[in-house]
Amino acid sequence: MYVVYTYIIKDIKNILILSAFKEYASISFFKGALLKDDKGLLIKPTENTQSNRQFRFKTTKEIIDL
């Protein structure tokens, strides 16, 4: 299951996608490489990913502890 949030302004369209998988849920940012990530929370979903960055979590406690 996933949901895509879109904000259309000029050429910027898709912003993020919420996904739920068997092992984890994630918030993925389509242009996440451009975001400031001082805490190192965002990861590349795959080795060959270019601009997408993702925050994965298994429990709600992981989100609350941020």
C-alpha positions as CSV (number, residue, x, y, z in Angstrom):
1,M,0.0,0.0,0.0
2,Y,1.2,3.5,-0.7
3,V,0.1,7.1,-1.0
4,V,1.7,9.8,-3.1
5,Y,1.5,13.4,-2.0
6,T,1.6,15.9,-4.8
7,Y,2.1,19.7,-4.7
8,I,2.1,21.2,-8.2
9,I,4.0,24.5,-8.5
10,K,5.8,25.0,-11.8
11,D,7.7,21.8,-12.6
12,I,7.7,20.3,-9.1
13,K,5.1,17.7,-8.8
14,N,5.5,14.6,-6.5
15,I,7.0,15.4,-3.1
16,L,6.8,12.2,-1.0
17,I,5.4,8.7,-0.9
18,L,4.2,6.8,2.1
19,S,4.6,3.0,1.9
20,A,3.7,0.1,4.1
21,F,5.5,-3.2,3.7
22,K,5.5,-6.5,5.6
23,E,8.8,-5.7,7.5
24,Y,8.7,-1.8,7.7
25,A,6.9,1.3,6.7
26,S,8.6,4.3,5.0
27,I,8.4,7.9,4.0
28,S,10.3,8.5,0.8
29,F,11.2,11.9,-0.7
30,F,11.5,12.0,-4.4
31,K,14.2,14.7,-4.3
32,G,15.5,13.7,-0.8
33,A,19.1,14.1,-1.8
34,L,18.5,17.9,-1.7
35,L,17.3,17.8,1.9
36,K,19.5,18.7,4.8
37,D,19.8,15.6,7.0
38,D,22.0,16.4,10.0
39,K,20.9,13.4,11.9
40,G,21.5,10.9,9.1
41,L,17.9,9.6,9.1
42,L,17.5,9.4,5.4
43,I,18.9,6.4,3.5
44,K,19.1,5.4,-0.2
45,P,16.5,2.8,-0.8
46,T,18.8,0.9,-3.1
47,E,22.5,1.1,-4.0
48,N,21.8,2.7,-7.4
49,T,19.3,5.3,-6.2
50,Q,20.1,8.8,-7.4
51,S,17.9,11.4,-5.7
52,N,15.3,9.5,-3.7
53,R,15.9,9.3,0.1
54,Q,13.8,7.3,2.5
55,F,13.1,7.1,6.3
56,R,12.2,3.5,7.4
57,F,10.6,2.6,10.6
58,K,9.2,-0.6,12.2
59,T,7.4,0.8,15.2
60,T,5.7,4.1,16.0
61,K,8.2,4.5,18.9
62,E,10.9,5.1,16.3
63,I,9.0,8.1,15.0
64,I,8.1,9.5,18.4
65,D,11.7,9.2,19.6
66,L,12.8,11.6,16.8
